[in-house]
Structure formats: structure tokens, C-alpha cells
Amino acid sequence: MFDQTMDVYWLEQTATDVPVENDWLNASEAVRLNGLRFPKRRADWRLGRWTAKRAVAVCLNLPLDRHTLAGIEIRPAPSGAPEVFLANTPAHATISLSHREGTAVCAVVLSTAALGCDLEMIEQHSDAFVADYFTTEEQKLVADTPAVDRLRLLALLWSAKESMLKALHAGLRLDTRSVIVSPVHEDEADECAADAWHPVRVSGANGEIFHGWWRHTDDLLRTVVAAPPPIPPILLKIPA
């Protein structure tokens, strides 16, 4: 299907997985945490860092003890994208982070490839939201979708846009209508597979084309997009 594909790994953690102590953070991260005023922001930041450090450690076959995790630093690049450092040296890994309602997801590739991931709730949105943030093609897709599947589609479109904008290191500084999300048609067996990853394609205003995957369980939907095209994301297993 593609001339080149790559492996993408992912890990999901919840607030209950994060230890109370902060000895898995290094000195710079501890300073950053102490500068966050609001409890929810602090909790989200800690959850994201914990998830990212554990994902990177498993990918790089590093121990998961807190001393080793403290040696893995997640720094914000000038664009805001997270970057991985080991002993103050850039690691040969690219990550993307997202969190929502006490859950965080981290995607990892062991290269410098473009990568973005996002986690969204499947929830109600207004007609104004669709009109303001989605392209004409996407609005038609929403209108043509049966009501029973519409909220999931809205979450998919929004999440894939977020993932693409992260992969471009642009975030919401770009108009969400500058990228177009196209769910890829699957046969009925694939569509019905429980907890499966499903393909998606996202096009940028400057001709960029990113391929990726989406998956939902209960009311949470995740997307991962990358270039080169990724195979279905591989779940990282945390040793007991």
C-alpha cells in the first residue's frame, strides 16, 4: 500500500497511575511544576509527564524505576511540542502527548518523523461548532452520517485535526479548516471489530498528506497521525 511505513507505539495512563511523590521528576521539571498555580493544570501536567516518561522508557528498554524516569526529561520546544532528552542530550525519539478527563495518551516513534496524537471525549457539539471549525466537505460528511454515529464522527474529525496540527508543530495557531479529515472506508468486518484501530487520512492546505489511525472505547476516542504512514499503533506493555 505504501512504499515506506513505520512503527508507532502508544501508552495510556490515568491519574490513578501517577505516584503522589515527585521523585521521578528532575530538578527543572520540579521547578516547572511548582510554577503551575491551578490544581487541575498541575494534575494534567504530572499525568502527561508520567505517561511520556514511562512510554519512552519502555521503547528504549530502560528501567522503570523513579531514578531512571527522572533522567528522562520532556522539554517544550519553541513550537510547544514535547521533546525528549536523556542526560541533557536529545533522544532519538519523537513523542506526542494528549490528555483529557484524567486520562493521558503518549505516542512514540524511534525517529525524527512527524507525529501527532490526540485524545477526545465523544460528546455533544453545537451546530455552530461544526460551522466554525469544519470544512464544507466535513460538514457535509457530518450531515450525511446517521445520528447514532454522528457524535463519534465529530470526535474523530476534531481529534484528527488536532493530531495533524501537532504533527505540523502548529497547534491551534492554524485554522482547523486548513486541514481536511477523511475517514478511510473499511469493509464491514473491520468496522465492527471491537477496540480496533481504523484508518484515517488528513490533508493539509500546503499539500501535506498524513495517514493515521483512530480507536475508541466507551466515550474516549484517540487518533494518531504520522509521516511516513504508520502501521496500526503498537500498545506498550508495562512490566508488572
TADA-V219487 format. One record per residue. RES is the residue in one small letter. SS is DSSP state (a for helix, b for strand, c for the rest). PSI is psi in whole degrees, 0 to 359 (* if undefined). NEAR is the number of other ideal C-beta (glycine too) atoms within 8 Angstrom. Layout:
res->RES ss->SS psi->PSI near->NEAR
res->RES ss->SS psi->PSI near->NEAR
//
This chain:
res->m ss->c psi->317 near->2
res->f ss->c psi->152 near->7
res->d ss->c psi->330 near->2
res->q ss->c psi->132 near->6
res->t ss->b psi->169 near->7
res->m ss->b psi->162 near->12
res->d ss->c psi->136 near->8
res->v ss->c psi->132 near->14
res->y ss->b psi->153 near->14
res->w ss->b psi->152 near->16
res->l ss->b psi->139 near->14
res->e ss->b psi->136 near->10
res->q ss->b psi->158 near->11
res->t ss->b psi->170 near->9
res->a ss->a psi->329 near->8
res->t ss->a psi->344 near->4
res->d ss->a psi->342 near->7
res->v ss->c psi->128 near->8
res->p ss->c psi->158 near->6
res->v ss->c psi->322 near->2
res->e ss->c psi->163 near->6
res->n ss->c psi->21 near->7
res->d ss->c psi->359 near->6
res->w ss->c psi->359 near->10
res->l ss->c psi->149 near->9
res->n ss->c psi->180 near->8
res->a ss->a psi->317 near->5
res->s ss->a psi->320 near->8
res->e ss->a psi->323 near->11
res->a ss->a psi->320 near->10
res->v ss->a psi->317 near->8
res->r ss->a psi->316 near->9
res->l ss->a psi->316 near->12
res->n ss->a psi->340 near->6
res->g ss->c psi->354 near->6
res->l ss->c psi->121 near->9
res->r ss->c psi->322 near->4
res->f ss->c psi->133 near->6
res->p ss->a psi->318 near->5
res->k ss->a psi->318 near->6
res->r ss->a psi->318 near->9
res->r ss->a psi->315 near->10
res->a ss->a psi->317 near->10
res->d ss->a psi->318 near->10
res->w ss->a psi->314 near->11
res->r ss->a psi->317 near->11
res->l ss->a psi->316 near->16
res->g ss->a psi->316 near->13
res->r ss->a psi->318 near->11
res->w ss->a psi->314 near->14
res->t ss->a psi->315 near->17
res->a ss->a psi->314 near->14
res->k ss->a psi->317 near->12
res->r ss->a psi->319 near->14
res->a ss->a psi->314 near->15
res->v ss->a psi->317 near->16
res->a ss->a psi->315 near->13
res->v ss->a psi->317 near->14
res->c ss->a psi->324 near->11
res->l ss->c psi->10 near->10
res->n ss->c psi->42 near->4
res->l ss->c psi->156 near->9
res->p ss->c psi->158 near->5
res->l ss->c psi->16 near->10
res->d ss->c psi->162 near->6
res->r ss->a psi->330 near->9
res->h ss->a psi->316 near->6
res->t ss->a psi->318 near->11
res->l ss->a psi->325 near->12
res->a ss->a psi->335 near->10
res->g ss->c psi->352 near->9
res->i ss->b psi->116 near->14
res->e ss->b psi->133 near->11
res->i ss->b psi->110 near->14
res->r ss->b psi->146 near->8
res->p ss->b psi->128 near->6
res->a ss->c psi->169 near->9
res->p ss->c psi->330 near->3
res->s ss->c psi->348 near->7
res->g ss->c psi->346 near->7
res->a ss->c psi->143 near->9
res->p ss->b psi->139 near->11
res->e ss->b psi->147 near->10
res->v ss->b psi->132 near->14
res->f ss->b psi->139 near->12
res->l ss->b psi->120 near->10
res->a ss->c psi->44 near->5
res->n ss->c psi->15 near->5
res->t ss->b psi->135 near->6
res->p ss->b psi->133 near->6
res->a ss->b psi->153 near->10
res->h ss->b psi->66 near->6
res->a ss->b psi->144 near->12
res->t ss->b psi->135 near->11
res->i ss->b psi->161 near->15
res->s ss->b psi->142 near->15
res->l ss->b psi->149 near->13
res->s ss->b psi->148 near->11
res->h ss->b psi->151 near->12
res->r ss->b psi->128 near->9
res->e ss->c psi->49 near->5
res->g ss->c psi->13 near->8
res->t ss->b psi->141 near->13
res->a ss->b psi->148 near->15
res->v ss->b psi->140 near->14
res->c ss->b psi->129 near->16
res->a ss->b psi->143 near->15
res->v ss->b psi->136 near->15
res->v ss->b psi->143 near->14
res->l ss->c psi->61 near->8
res->s ss->c psi->186 near->8
res->t ss->c psi->23 near->4
res->a ss->c psi->158 near->10
res->a ss->b psi->134 near->9
res->l ss->b psi->140 near->15
res->g ss->b psi->142 near->17
res->c ss->b psi->159 near->17
res->d ss->b psi->152 near->12
res->l ss->b psi->125 near->13
res->e ss->b psi->154 near->13
res->m ss->b psi->143 near->9
res->i ss->c psi->106 near->11
res->e ss->c psi->171 near->7
res->q ss->c psi->140 near->4
res->h ss->c psi->152 near->7
res->s ss->c psi->164 near->6
res->d ss->a psi->327 near->5
res->a ss->a psi->323 near->6
res->f ss->a psi->314 near->8
res->v ss->a psi->316 near->13
res->a ss->a psi->325 near->8
res->d ss->a psi->329 near->6
res->y ss->a psi->348 near->9
res->f ss->c psi->150 near->11
res->t ss->c psi->169 near->7
res->t ss->a psi->318 near->5
res->e ss->a psi->318 near->7
res->e ss->a psi->322 near->12
res->q ss->a psi->321 near->11
res->k ss->a psi->320 near->8
res->l ss->a psi->317 near->11
res->v ss->a psi->314 near->13
res->a ss->a psi->328 near->6
res->d ss->a psi->353 near->5
res->t ss->c psi->134 near->9
res->p ss->c psi->145 near->5
res->a ss->a psi->326 near->5
res->v ss->a psi->335 near->4
res->d ss->a psi->359 near->8
res->r ss->a psi->318 near->10
res->l ss->a psi->322 near->10
res->r ss->a psi->320 near->10
res->l ss->a psi->318 near->12
res->l ss->a psi->317 near->12
res->a ss->a psi->319 near->14
res->l ss->a psi->311 near->14
res->l ss->a psi->314 near->13
res->w ss->a psi->315 near->11
res->s ss->a psi->317 near->15
res->a ss->a psi->324 near->16
res->k ss->a psi->313 near->13
res->e ss->a psi->316 near->14
res->s ss->a psi->316 near->17
res->m ss->a psi->316 near->15
res->l ss->a psi->328 near->14
res->k ss->a psi->317 near->15
res->a ss->a psi->329 near->14
res->l ss->c psi->359 near->11
res->h ss->c psi->38 near->9
res->a ss->c psi->328 near->8
res->g ss->a psi->205 near->9
res->l ss->a psi->14 near->6
res->r ss->a psi->338 near->4
res->l ss->c psi->150 near->10
res->d ss->c psi->129 near->4
res->t ss->a psi->340 near->11
res->r ss->a psi->359 near->7
res->s ss->a psi->352 near->7
res->v ss->b psi->144 near->13
res->i ss->b psi->127 near->8
res->v ss->b psi->133 near->13
res->s ss->b psi->102 near->8
res->p ss->b psi->140 near->12
res->v ss->c psi->133 near->8
res->h ss->c psi->136 near->3
res->e ss->c psi->163 near->8
res->d ss->c psi->166 near->5
res->e ss->a psi->324 near->6
res->a ss->a psi->318 near->6
res->d ss->a psi->319 near->9
res->e ss->a psi->329 near->8
res->c ss->a psi->354 near->6
res->a ss->c psi->127 near->7
res->a ss->c psi->135 near->4
res->d ss->c psi->22 near->5
res->a ss->c psi->159 near->7
res->w ss->c psi->136 near->8
res->h ss->b psi->145 near->12
res->p ss->b psi->151 near->10
res->v ss->b psi->153 near->16
res->r ss->b psi->137 near->12
res->v ss->b psi->130 near->17
res->s ss->b psi->139 near->10
res->g ss->b psi->165 near->12
res->a ss->c psi->335 near->5
res->n ss->c psi->20 near->4
res->g ss->c psi->1 near->6
res->e ss->c psi->141 near->8
res->i ss->b psi->120 near->9
res->f ss->b psi->139 near->15
res->h ss->b psi->154 near->13
res->g ss->b psi->197 near->16
res->w ss->b psi->152 near->13
res->w ss->b psi->155 near->15
res->r ss->b psi->142 near->11
res->h ss->b psi->145 near->10
res->t ss->b psi->131 near->5
res->d ss->c psi->239 near->4
res->d ss->c psi->18 near->5
res->l ss->b psi->135 near->13
res->l ss->b psi->133 near->14
res->r ss->b psi->146 near->16
res->t ss->b psi->148 near->16
res->v ss->b psi->128 near->17
res->v ss->b psi->151 near->18
res->a ss->b psi->164 near->18
res->a ss->b psi->122 near->11
res->p ss->c psi->167 near->9
res->p ss->b psi->134 near->12
res->p ss->b psi->151 near->16
res->i ss->c psi->170 near->9
res->p ss->c psi->134 near->6
res->p ss->c psi->142 near->13
res->i ss->b psi->122 near->9
res->l ss->b psi->130 near->7
res->l ss->c psi->134 near->12
res->k ss->c psi->124 near->5
res->i ss->c psi->122 near->8
res->p ss->c psi->147 near->4
res->a ss->c psi->* near->2
//
